[in-house]
Amino acid sequence: MKIELEGDFFIETNTRNVSLKQRYNGVRNGKQTTCEKIVGSFGTVEDALSRFLELFKAVSYTHLTLPTN
């Protein structure tokens, strides 16, 4: 089963594993292609979601623009 999340993140499950993955654009054999990397392997979907939320919050905070007075 594949669960799509925000950004380029998704969770992929099988009978033994739950993987948090991220898509990115890369180059393979000289051609641009969409690639996937495993961010982490977890025992439950809840654990994978928890890690995703930590990462997503960290990325979101780095893109915040604070108002100036």
ZALUM-463774 format. One record per atom (N, C-alpha, C): atom name; residue in three letters; x, y, z. Coordinates in nm, 2 decimals, always signed. Example, Ala and Ser with C-alpha at 12.3 -4.5 7.8 and 13.67 -1.06 7.14 Angstrom:
+-------+--------+--------+--------+--------+
! atome ! residu !   east !  north !     up !
+-------+--------+--------+--------+--------+
!     N !    ALA !  +1.32 !  -0.57 !  +0.78 !
!    CA !    ALA !  +1.23 !  -0.45 !  +0.78 !
!     C !    ALA !  +1.32 !  -0.33 !  +0.78 !
!     N !    SER !  +1.28 !  -0.22 !  +0.71 !
!    CA !    SER !  +1.37 !  -0.11 !  +0.71 !
!     C !    SER !  +1.29 !  +0.00 !  +0.79 !
+-------+--------+--------+--------+--------+
END
This chain:
+-------+--------+--------+--------+--------+
! atome ! residu !   east !  north !     up !
+-------+--------+--------+--------+--------+
!     N !    MET !  +0.08 !  -0.12 !  +0.00 !
!    CA !    MET !  +0.00 !  +0.00 !  +0.00 !
!     C !    MET !  +0.09 !  +0.12 !  +0.00 !
!     N !    LYS !  +0.05 !  +0.23 !  -0.07 !
!    CA !    LYS !  +0.12 !  +0.35 !  -0.08 !
!     C !    LYS !  +0.03 !  +0.47 !  -0.03 !
!     N !    ILE !  +0.08 !  +0.54 !  +0.07 !
!    CA !    ILE !  +0.01 !  +0.66 !  +0.13 !
!     C !    ILE !  +0.08 !  +0.78 !  +0.09 !
!     N !    GLU !  +0.02 !  +0.87 !  +0.01 !
!    CA !    GLU !  +0.08 !  +0.99 !  -0.04 !
!     C !    GLU !  +0.07 !  +1.10 !  +0.08 !
!     N !    LEU !  +0.17 !  +1.17 !  +0.10 !
!    CA !    LEU !  +0.18 !  +1.27 !  +0.20 !
!     C !    LEU !  +0.21 !  +1.41 !  +0.14 !
!     N !    GLU !  +0.23 !  +1.51 !  +0.21 !
!    CA !    GLU !  +0.26 !  +1.64 !  +0.16 !
!     C !    GLU !  +0.40 !  +1.64 !  +0.10 !
!     N !    GLY !  +0.41 !  +1.74 !  +0.01 !
!    CA !    GLY !  +0.54 !  +1.75 !  -0.06 !
!     C !    GLY !  +0.57 !  +1.63 !  -0.14 !
!     N !    ASP !  +0.69 !  +1.58 !  -0.14 !
!    CA !    ASP !  +0.73 !  +1.47 !  -0.21 !
!     C !    ASP !  +0.74 !  +1.34 !  -0.13 !
!     N !    PHE !  +0.68 !  +1.34 !  -0.01 !
!    CA !    PHE !  +0.69 !  +1.23 !  +0.08 !
!     C !    PHE !  +0.58 !  +1.13 !  +0.06 !
!     N !    PHE !  +0.60 !  +1.01 !  +0.09 !
!    CA !    PHE !  +0.50 !  +0.90 !  +0.09 !
!     C !    PHE !  +0.54 !  +0.79 !  +0.18 !
!     N !    ILE !  +0.45 !  +0.71 !  +0.22 !
!    CA !    ILE !  +0.47 !  +0.59 !  +0.30 !
!     C !    ILE !  +0.43 !  +0.47 !  +0.22 !
!     N !    GLU !  +0.52 !  +0.37 !  +0.22 !
!    CA !    GLU !  +0.50 !  +0.25 !  +0.15 !
!     C !    GLU !  +0.51 !  +0.13 !  +0.24 !
!     N !    THR !  +0.41 !  +0.05 !  +0.24 !
!    CA !    THR !  +0.40 !  -0.06 !  +0.33 !
!     C !    THR !  +0.40 !  -0.20 !  +0.26 !
!     N !    ASN !  +0.45 !  -0.30 !  +0.33 !
!    CA !    ASN !  +0.44 !  -0.43 !  +0.28 !
!     C !    ASN !  +0.42 !  -0.52 !  +0.41 !
!     N !    THR !  +0.42 !  -0.65 !  +0.40 !
!    CA !    THR !  +0.38 !  -0.73 !  +0.51 !
!     C !    THR !  +0.48 !  -0.72 !  +0.63 !
!     N !    ARG !  +0.60 !  -0.68 !  +0.60 !
!    CA !    ARG !  +0.70 !  -0.68 !  +0.71 !
!     C !    ARG !  +0.76 !  -0.54 !  +0.74 !
!     N !    ASN !  +0.73 !  -0.44 !  +0.66 !
!    CA !    ASN !  +0.80 !  -0.31 !  +0.68 !
!     C !    ASN !  +0.71 !  -0.20 !  +0.64 !
!     N !    VAL !  +0.74 !  -0.08 !  +0.70 !
!    CA !    VAL !  +0.68 !  +0.04 !  +0.67 !
!     C !    VAL !  +0.79 !  +0.14 !  +0.64 !
!     N !    SER !  +0.79 !  +0.19 !  +0.52 !
!    CA !    SER !  +0.90 !  +0.28 !  +0.48 !
!     C !    SER !  +0.85 !  +0.42 !  +0.45 !
!     N !    LEU !  +0.92 !  +0.52 !  +0.51 !
!    CA !    LEU !  +0.89 !  +0.66 !  +0.47 !
!     C !    LEU !  +0.99 !  +0.69 !  +0.36 !
!     N !    LYS !  +0.94 !  +0.74 !  +0.25 !
!    CA !    LYS !  +1.02 !  +0.77 !  +0.13 !
!     C !    LYS !  +1.00 !  +0.91 !  +0.08 !
!     N !    GLN !  +1.10 !  +0.96 !  +0.00 !
!    CA !    GLN !  +1.09 !  +1.09 !  -0.06 !
!     C !    GLN !  +1.13 !  +1.08 !  -0.20 !
!     N !    ARG !  +1.05 !  +1.15 !  -0.29 !
!    CA !    ARG !  +1.08 !  +1.16 !  -0.43 !
!     C !    ARG !  +1.17 !  +1.28 !  -0.45 !
!     N !    TYR !  +1.25 !  +1.27 !  -0.55 !
!    CA !    TYR !  +1.34 !  +1.38 !  -0.59 !
!     C !    TYR !  +1.37 !  +1.36 !  -0.74 !
!     N !    ASN !  +1.41 !  +1.47 !  -0.80 !
!    CA !    ASN !  +1.45 !  +1.47 !  -0.94 !
!     C !    ASN !  +1.60 !  +1.44 !  -0.94 !
!     N !    GLY !  +1.65 !  +1.34 !  -1.02 !
!    CA !    GLY !  +1.79 !  +1.31 !  -1.02 !
!     C !    GLY !  +1.82 !  +1.28 !  -1.17 !
!     N !    VAL !  +1.95 !  +1.24 !  -1.18 !
!    CA !    VAL !  +2.00 !  +1.20 !  -1.32 !
!     C !    VAL !  +2.05 !  +1.06 !  -1.31 !
!     N !    ARG !  +2.00 !  +0.98 !  -1.40 !
!    CA !    ARG !  +2.04 !  +0.84 !  -1.41 !
!     C !    ARG !  +2.07 !  +0.81 !  -1.56 !
!     N !    ASN !  +2.19 !  +0.76 !  -1.58 !
!    CA !    ASN !  +2.24 !  +0.73 !  -1.72 !
!     C !    ASN !  +2.23 !  +0.85 !  -1.81 !
!     N !    GLY !  +2.26 !  +0.97 !  -1.75 !
!    CA !    GLY !  +2.26 !  +1.09 !  -1.83 !
!     C !    GLY !  +2.12 !  +1.15 !  -1.85 !
!     N !    LYS !  +2.02 !  +1.09 !  -1.80 !
!    CA !    LYS !  +1.88 !  +1.14 !  -1.82 !
!     C !    LYS !  +1.82 !  +1.18 !  -1.69 !
!     N !    GLN !  +1.74 !  +1.29 !  -1.69 !
!    CA !    GLN !  +1.67 !  +1.33 !  -1.57 !
!     C !    GLN !  +1.56 !  +1.24 !  -1.55 !
!     N !    THR !  +1.54 !  +1.20 !  -1.43 !
!    CA !    THR !  +1.44 !  +1.11 !  -1.39 !
!     C !    THR !  +1.39 !  +1.13 !  -1.25 !
!     N !    THR !  +1.27 !  +1.08 !  -1.21 !
!    CA !    THR !  +1.22 !  +1.09 !  -1.07 !
!     C !    THR !  +1.28 !  +0.97 !  -1.00 !
!     N !    CYS !  +1.34 !  +1.00 !  -0.88 !
!    CA !    CYS !  +1.40 !  +0.89 !  -0.80 !
!     C !    CYS !  +1.33 !  +0.89 !  -0.67 !
!     N !    GLU !  +1.36 !  +0.79 !  -0.59 !
!    CA !    GLU !  +1.31 !  +0.78 !  -0.45 !
!     C !    GLU !  +1.42 !  +0.74 !  -0.36 !
!     N !    LYS !  +1.41 !  +0.80 !  -0.24 !
!    CA !    LYS !  +1.51 !  +0.76 !  -0.14 !
!     C !    LYS !  +1.43 !  +0.72 !  -0.01 !
!     N !    ILE !  +1.48 !  +0.62 !  +0.06 !
!    CA !    ILE !  +1.42 !  +0.58 !  +0.19 !
!     C !    ILE !  +1.47 !  +0.68 !  +0.30 !
!     N !    VAL !  +1.38 !  +0.74 !  +0.36 !
!    CA !    VAL !  +1.41 !  +0.83 !  +0.47 !
!     C !    VAL !  +1.42 !  +0.75 !  +0.60 !
!     N !    GLY !  +1.34 !  +0.64 !  +0.61 !
!    CA !    GLY !  +1.35 !  +0.56 !  +0.73 !
!     C !    GLY !  +1.26 !  +0.44 !  +0.72 !
!     N !    SER !  +1.29 !  +0.33 !  +0.79 !
!    CA !    SER !  +1.21 !  +0.21 !  +0.80 !
!     C !    SER !  +1.15 !  +0.21 !  +0.94 !
!     N !    PHE !  +1.02 !  +0.17 !  +0.95 !
!    CA !    PHE !  +0.96 !  +0.17 !  +1.08 !
!     C !    PHE !  +0.87 !  +0.05 !  +1.10 !
!     N !    GLY !  +0.83 !  +0.02 !  +1.22 !
!    CA !    GLY !  +0.75 !  -0.09 !  +1.25 !
!     C !    GLY !  +0.60 !  -0.07 !  +1.23 !
!     N !    THR !  +0.56 !  +0.06 !  +1.24 !
!    CA !    THR !  +0.42 !  +0.09 !  +1.23 !
!     C !    THR !  +0.40 !  +0.22 !  +1.14 !
!     N !    VAL !  +0.28 !  +0.23 !  +1.08 !
!    CA !    VAL !  +0.25 !  +0.35 !  +1.01 !
!     C !    VAL !  +0.25 !  +0.48 !  +1.10 !
!     N !    GLU !  +0.21 !  +0.46 !  +1.22 !
!    CA !    GLU !  +0.21 !  +0.57 !  +1.31 !
!     C !    GLU !  +0.35 !  +0.62 !  +1.34 !
!     N !    ASP !  +0.45 !  +0.53 !  +1.35 !
!    CA !    ASP !  +0.59 !  +0.58 !  +1.37 !
!     C !    ASP !  +0.64 !  +0.65 !  +1.25 !
!     N !    ALA !  +0.60 !  +0.60 !  +1.13 !
!    CA !    ALA !  +0.65 !  +0.67 !  +1.01 !
!     C !    ALA !  +0.58 !  +0.81 !  +0.99 !
!     N !    LEU !  +0.46 !  +0.82 !  +1.03 !
!    CA !    LEU !  +0.39 !  +0.95 !  +1.02 !
!     C !    LEU !  +0.45 !  +1.05 !  +1.12 !
!     N !    SER !  +0.48 !  +1.00 !  +1.24 !
!    CA !    SER !  +0.55 !  +1.08 !  +1.34 !
!     C !    SER !  +0.68 !  +1.14 !  +1.29 !
!     N !    ARG !  +0.76 !  +1.06 !  +1.23 !
!    CA !    ARG !  +0.89 !  +1.10 !  +1.17 !
!     C !    ARG !  +0.86 !  +1.20 !  +1.06 !
!     N !    PHE !  +0.76 !  +1.17 !  +0.97 !
!    CA !    PHE !  +0.73 !  +1.27 !  +0.86 !
!     C !    PHE !  +0.69 !  +1.40 !  +0.92 !
!     N !    LEU !  +0.61 !  +1.40 !  +1.02 !
!    CA !    LEU !  +0.57 !  +1.53 !  +1.08 !
!     C !    LEU !  +0.69 !  +1.61 !  +1.14 !
!     N !    GLU !  +0.78 !  +1.54 !  +1.20 !
!    CA !    GLU !  +0.91 !  +1.60 !  +1.25 !
!     C !    GLU !  +0.98 !  +1.67 !  +1.13 !
!     N !    LEU !  +1.00 !  +1.59 !  +1.03 !
!    CA !    LEU !  +1.08 !  +1.65 !  +0.91 !
!     C !    LEU !  +1.00 !  +1.76 !  +0.84 !
!     N !    PHE !  +0.87 !  +1.74 !  +0.83 !
!    CA !    PHE !  +0.79 !  +1.84 !  +0.76 !
!     C !    PHE !  +0.79 !  +1.97 !  +0.84 !
!     N !    LYS !  +0.78 !  +1.97 !  +0.97 !
!    CA !    LYS !  +0.78 !  +2.09 !  +1.05 !
!     C !    LYS !  +0.91 !  +2.16 !  +1.04 !
!     N !    ALA !  +1.02 !  +2.08 !  +1.04 !
!    CA !    ALA !  +1.16 !  +2.14 !  +1.03 !
!     C !    ALA !  +1.17 !  +2.21 !  +0.90 !
!     N !    VAL !  +1.13 !  +2.15 !  +0.79 !
!    CA !    VAL !  +1.14 !  +2.21 !  +0.66 !
!     C !    VAL !  +1.05 !  +2.33 !  +0.65 !
!     N !    SER !  +0.93 !  +2.33 !  +0.71 !
!    CA !    SER !  +0.84 !  +2.44 !  +0.70 !
!     C !    SER !  +0.89 !  +2.56 !  +0.78 !
!     N !    TYR !  +0.95 !  +2.53 !  +0.89 !
!    CA !    TYR !  +1.01 !  +2.64 !  +0.98 !
!     C !    TYR !  +1.12 !  +2.71 !  +0.91 !
!     N !    THR !  +1.20 !  +2.64 !  +0.83 !
!    CA !    THR !  +1.31 !  +2.71 !  +0.76 !
!     C !    THR !  +1.26 !  +2.80 !  +0.65 !
!     N !    HIS !  +1.14 !  +2.78 !  +0.60 !
!    CA !    HIS !  +1.08 !  +2.86 !  +0.50 !
!     C !    HIS !  +0.99 !  +2.98 !  +0.55 !
!     N !    LEU !  +0.98 !  +2.99 !  +0.68 !
!    CA !    LEU !  +0.90 !  +3.10 !  +0.73 !
!     C !    LEU !  +0.96 !  +3.23 !  +0.71 !
!     N !    THR !  +0.88 !  +3.33 !  +0.68 !
!    CA !    THR !  +0.93 !  +3.47 !  +0.68 !
!     C !    THR !  +0.86 !  +3.54 !  +0.79 !
!     N !    LEU !  +0.94 !  +3.59 !  +0.88 !
!    CA !    LEU !  +0.89 !  +3.66 !  +1.00 !
!     C !    LEU !  +0.87 !  +3.81 !  +0.96 !
!     N !    PRO !  +0.76 !  +3.87 !  +1.00 !
!    CA !    PRO !  +0.73 !  +4.01 !  +0.98 !
!     C !    PRO !  +0.83 !  +4.10 !  +1.05 !
!     N !    THR !  +0.87 !  +4.21 !  +0.99 !
!    CA !    THR !  +0.96 !  +4.30 !  +1.06 !
!     C !    THR !  +0.87 !  +4.43 !  +1.09 !
!     N !    ASN !  +0.91 !  +4.49 !  +1.20 !
!    CA !    ASN !  +0.84 !  +4.62 !  +1.24 !
!     C !    ASN !  +0.91 !  +4.74 !  +1.19 !
+-------+--------+--------+--------+--------+
END
